[in-house]
């Protein structure tokens, strides 16, 4: 009788391990599929868009925080952010940039070291634009004060 009970325990343990292993495997496959989808590029109006952009801060003389992964598709599709919330080209204090126009790199106008005229330095421009937009969203999940909510560890 004791052998039968031990055998049943062994069978249940084996089945449990198989189920746990299968669930772990499926979770890994789903994570890999999600990651692959996020990093794809898409084309919109003839413009190629990388769905996840990494803002590396490599042009700062002193970078105290790690890179930021910006999920372009999530912001434009899920959160309904307008292209002009980030993309801009100013003339006479008006943003004349429109969808389909060339997108310049932020550093082409925003100096990494100092504010020039009315053009904010790069880090201030990122922080102002991102944090202000997140505050306006009114959602508790939008990161606005904790650096590590956006910045990966260096």
Residue frames relative to the residue before (quaternion, step in Angstrom):
aa qw qx qy qz dx dy dz
X 1.0000 0.0000 0.0000 0.0000 0.00 0.00 0.00
X 0.6528 0.5173 -0.3099 0.4585 3.58 0.99 -0.88
X 0.6259 0.5383 -0.3351 0.4540 3.59 1.11 -0.74
X 0.6323 0.5296 -0.3277 0.4609 3.60 1.02 -0.78
X 0.6548 0.5041 -0.3085 0.4711 3.61 0.94 -0.87
X 0.6499 0.5087 -0.3131 0.4699 3.61 0.98 -0.87
X 0.6531 0.5139 -0.3128 0.4600 3.56 1.00 -0.83
X 0.6405 0.5148 -0.3212 0.4707 3.60 1.00 -0.78
X 0.6338 0.5220 -0.3240 0.4699 3.59 1.02 -0.82
X 0.6522 0.5178 -0.3063 0.4611 3.56 0.98 -0.89
X 0.6527 0.5049 -0.3084 0.4733 3.60 0.95 -0.86
X 0.6631 0.4976 -0.3080 0.4666 3.62 0.90 -0.88
X 0.6399 0.5174 -0.3206 0.4690 3.58 0.99 -0.81
X 0.6498 0.5153 -0.3086 0.4659 3.58 0.96 -0.88
X 0.6558 0.4988 -0.3075 0.4760 3.59 0.92 -0.90
X 0.6419 0.5280 -0.3170 0.4567 3.59 0.97 -0.84
X 0.6640 0.4971 -0.3010 0.4705 3.59 0.94 -0.87
X 0.6364 0.5193 -0.3253 0.4685 3.59 0.99 -0.79
X 0.6672 0.4943 -0.3031 0.4676 3.60 0.91 -0.89
X 0.6423 0.5180 -0.3177 0.4670 3.58 0.99 -0.85
X 0.6635 0.5092 -0.2952 0.4619 3.59 0.92 -0.93
X 0.6469 0.5171 -0.3120 0.4656 3.58 0.99 -0.85
X 0.6568 0.5033 -0.3083 0.4693 3.59 0.93 -0.89
X 0.6395 0.5226 -0.3145 0.4679 3.60 1.00 -0.86
X 0.6497 0.5162 -0.3049 0.4675 3.59 0.96 -0.89
X 0.6663 0.5015 -0.3011 0.4625 3.60 0.87 -0.95
X 0.6350 0.5233 -0.3265 0.4652 3.59 0.97 -0.83
X 0.6509 0.5160 -0.3130 0.4605 3.61 0.97 -0.80
X 0.6517 0.5075 -0.3095 0.4712 3.57 0.96 -0.87
X 0.6645 0.4977 -0.3063 0.4657 3.60 0.92 -0.87
X 0.6355 0.5165 -0.3300 0.4695 3.61 0.99 -0.77
X 0.6587 0.5062 -0.3121 0.4609 3.59 0.91 -0.89
X 0.6488 0.5139 -0.3182 0.4623 3.59 0.98 -0.81
X 0.6443 0.5118 -0.3209 0.4691 3.60 0.99 -0.81
X 0.6601 0.5068 -0.3123 0.4582 3.59 0.87 -0.90
X 0.6597 0.5073 -0.3154 0.4560 3.57 0.90 -0.88
X 0.6473 0.5170 -0.3194 0.4601 3.60 0.99 -0.79
X 0.6720 0.5227 -0.3085 0.4243 3.58 0.90 -0.87
X 0.7434 0.4233 -0.2439 0.4568 3.60 0.98 -0.70
X 0.4358 0.6902 -0.4690 0.3372 3.61 1.24 0.03
X 0.3380 -0.6883 0.5848 0.2648 3.52 -1.29 0.27
X 0.1668 -0.7629 0.6163 0.1020 3.53 -1.17 0.62
X 0.3283 -0.7245 0.5661 0.2162 3.53 -1.22 0.31
X 0.0017 0.7817 -0.6224 0.0391 3.54 -0.89 1.01
X 0.8456 -0.0603 0.0123 0.5303 3.56 -0.61 1.12
X 0.7182 -0.4400 0.2499 0.4776 3.58 1.03 0.78
X 0.6325 0.5060 -0.3346 0.4816 3.60 1.27 -0.04
X 0.3202 -0.7326 0.5683 0.1947 3.57 -0.89 0.93
X 0.1064 -0.8022 0.5874 0.0059 3.55 -0.79 1.10
X 0.2807 -0.7241 0.6041 0.1788 3.56 -0.86 0.98
X 0.4351 -0.7456 0.4422 0.2434 3.56 -0.63 1.09
X 0.7689 0.1504 -0.1214 0.6095 3.60 1.11 -0.55
X 0.1131 -0.7847 0.6087 0.0300 3.55 -0.61 1.19
X 0.2377 -0.7517 0.5947 0.1576 3.56 -1.02 0.76
X 0.1920 -0.7558 0.6194 0.0906 3.54 -0.69 1.15
X 0.1740 -0.8693 0.4610 0.0381 3.55 -0.21 1.35
X 0.3066 -0.7780 0.4988 0.2277 3.61 1.16 -0.35
X 0.3012 0.7949 -0.4907 0.1915 3.62 1.10 0.46
X 0.6675 0.5185 -0.3158 0.4311 3.61 1.13 -0.39
X 0.5326 0.6119 -0.4228 0.4039 3.63 1.22 -0.02
X 0.4791 -0.6564 0.4878 0.3188 3.57 -1.04 0.70
X 0.7828 0.0762 -0.0719 0.6134 3.58 1.10 -0.58
X 0.0491 -0.7946 0.6041 -0.0361 3.52 -0.46 1.27
X 0.1461 -0.8328 0.5303 0.0626 3.55 -0.40 1.19
X 0.7396 0.3371 -0.2101 0.5433 3.58 1.20 -0.26
X 0.5647 -0.6202 0.4376 0.3239 3.54 -1.24 0.46
X 0.7277 -0.4372 0.3061 0.4308 3.57 -1.33 -0.01
X 0.3138 -0.7182 0.5913 0.1899 3.54 -1.32 0.41
X 0.2577 -0.7324 0.6093 0.1612 3.58 -0.93 0.93
X 0.1216 -0.7950 0.5930 0.0391 3.56 -0.56 1.17
X 0.2455 -0.7855 0.5575 0.1091 3.57 -0.61 1.17
X 0.2793 -0.8186 0.4843 0.1314 3.55 0.08 1.39
X 0.6946 0.4855 -0.2796 0.4513 3.57 0.77 -1.04
X 0.6378 0.5284 -0.3257 0.4560 3.58 0.98 -0.83
X 0.6866 0.4803 -0.2880 0.4636 3.60 0.92 -0.89
X 0.7271 0.4388 -0.2607 0.4591 3.59 0.85 -0.92
X 0.7492 0.3870 -0.2155 0.4923 3.60 0.98 -0.79
X 0.7600 0.3955 -0.2175 0.4677 3.58 0.59 -1.14
X 0.7805 0.3344 -0.1708 0.4998 3.59 0.90 -0.95
X 0.3760 -0.7708 0.4438 0.2597 3.58 1.34 -0.03
X 0.2484 0.7567 -0.5590 0.2309 3.60 0.99 0.78
X 0.4174 -0.6942 0.5284 0.2543 3.56 -0.95 0.90
X 0.6125 -0.5567 0.4061 0.3873 3.58 -1.10 0.64
X 0.6984 0.4862 -0.2691 0.4510 3.58 0.97 -0.89
X 0.4549 0.6452 -0.4793 0.3836 3.61 1.21 0.09
X 0.7764 0.2621 -0.1452 0.5545 3.58 1.13 -0.64
X 0.7380 0.4016 -0.2221 0.4947 3.57 0.87 -0.97
X 0.1559 0.8053 -0.5563 0.1334 3.54 -0.83 0.98
X 0.0260 -0.7218 0.6913 0.0229 3.48 -1.37 0.46
X 0.1658 -0.8424 0.5087 0.0645 3.56 -0.35 1.22
X 0.0500 0.7398 -0.6696 0.0423 3.51 -1.16 0.84
X 0.8325 -0.0245 -0.0391 0.5521 3.57 -0.73 1.09
X 0.6684 -0.5391 0.2681 0.4368 3.59 0.98 0.97
X 0.6262 0.4892 -0.3589 0.4897 3.62 1.18 0.43
X 0.4305 -0.6706 0.5396 0.2717 3.52 -1.09 0.76
X 0.1210 -0.8207 0.5573 0.0366 3.56 -0.47 1.22
X 0.4529 0.6840 -0.4576 0.3431 3.60 1.28 0.01
X 0.0063 -0.7850 0.6194 0.0053 3.58 -1.05 0.78
X 0.6717 -0.5043 0.3550 0.4104 3.53 -1.22 0.53
X 0.7235 0.3682 -0.3125 0.4932 3.55 -0.87 1.00
X 0.5637 0.5668 -0.3903 0.4567 3.60 1.24 -0.39
X 0.6203 -0.5292 0.4195 0.3990 3.55 -1.25 0.43
X 0.2912 -0.7378 0.5842 0.1718 3.55 -1.11 0.72
X 0.2516 -0.7632 0.5792 0.1371 3.55 -0.67 1.11
X 0.5263 -0.5717 0.4964 0.3870 3.53 -1.22 0.36
X 0.6149 -0.5772 0.3890 0.3707 3.57 -1.07 0.70
X 0.6771 0.5187 -0.2913 0.4331 3.57 0.96 -0.91
X 0.5389 0.6209 -0.4214 0.3828 3.63 1.16 -0.28
X 0.7614 0.2774 -0.1803 0.5575 3.62 1.19 -0.42
X 0.7365 0.3886 -0.2096 0.5124 3.58 1.02 -0.84
X 0.3253 -0.7562 0.5421 0.1687 3.56 -0.46 1.24
X 0.4739 -0.6991 0.4529 0.2855 3.62 -0.86 0.87
X 0.7482 0.4457 -0.2137 0.4425 3.59 1.11 -0.62
X 0.8406 0.0231 0.0297 0.5404 3.61 0.97 -0.66
X 0.5001 -0.5961 0.5350 0.3293 3.52 -1.32 0.44
X 0.0821 -0.7890 0.6082 0.0305 3.58 -0.95 0.90
X 0.8072 -0.0400 -0.0510 0.5867 3.54 -0.65 1.19
X 0.7805 -0.2720 0.2110 0.5218 3.62 -0.64 -1.06
X 0.5436 0.6184 -0.3968 0.4058 3.59 1.29 0.00
X 0.3820 -0.7495 0.5017 0.2013 3.55 -0.54 1.24
X 0.5326 -0.5746 0.4862 0.3871 3.55 -1.18 0.50
X 0.7213 -0.5149 0.2675 0.3782 3.54 -1.18 0.71
X 0.7011 0.4660 -0.2870 0.4571 3.59 0.71 -1.03
X 0.6472 0.5070 -0.3196 0.4711 3.60 0.97 -0.80
X 0.6312 0.5329 -0.3310 0.4562 3.59 1.01 -0.79
X 0.6524 0.4973 -0.3140 0.4779 3.59 0.92 -0.89
X 0.7006 0.4800 -0.2840 0.4451 3.56 0.71 -1.06
X 0.6601 0.5062 -0.3167 0.4558 3.59 0.88 -0.89
X 0.7015 0.4763 -0.2794 0.4505 3.57 0.76 -1.02
X 0.7101 0.4626 -0.2710 0.4565 3.58 0.78 -1.01
X 0.7090 0.4634 -0.2777 0.4533 3.59 0.74 -1.04
X 0.6481 0.5145 -0.3320 0.4528 3.61 0.94 -0.80
X 0.6549 0.5031 -0.3142 0.4682 3.58 0.94 -0.86
X 0.6591 0.5011 -0.3114 0.4663 3.58 0.94 -0.83
X 0.6378 0.5124 -0.3320 0.4694 3.61 1.00 -0.73
X 0.6553 0.5232 -0.3064 0.4505 3.59 0.98 -0.87
X 0.5856 0.6040 -0.3770 0.3874 3.59 1.11 -0.62
X 0.3079 -0.7916 0.4756 0.2287 3.57 1.18 -0.57
X 0.5486 0.6151 -0.4003 0.4005 3.58 1.24 0.12
X 0.5092 -0.6580 0.4697 0.2953 3.55 -1.00 0.84
X 0.6564 0.5336 -0.3138 0.4312 3.58 1.15 -0.56
X 0.5592 0.6091 -0.3994 0.3960 3.60 1.19 -0.28
X 0.3629 -0.7533 0.5005 0.2243 3.61 -0.61 1.08
X 0.0472 0.8171 -0.5723 0.0507 3.58 -0.81 0.97
X 0.8069 0.2864 -0.1452 0.4958 3.61 1.08 -0.44
X 0.7111 0.4262 -0.2627 0.4937 3.61 1.07 -0.54
X 0.4489 -0.7274 0.4532 0.2529 3.58 -0.49 1.22
X 0.7163 0.4820 -0.2651 0.4294 3.57 0.85 -0.96
X 0.4861 0.6316 -0.4545 0.3978 3.62 1.25 0.02
X 0.7702 0.2885 -0.1617 0.5453 3.58 1.16 -0.59
X 0.7342 0.4202 -0.2254 0.4833 3.56 0.92 -0.97
X 0.3694 -0.6915 0.5759 0.2319 3.54 -0.95 0.96
X 0.5757 -0.5679 0.4406 0.3898 3.56 -1.15 0.45
X 0.4877 -0.6811 0.4674 0.2824 3.57 -0.93 0.92
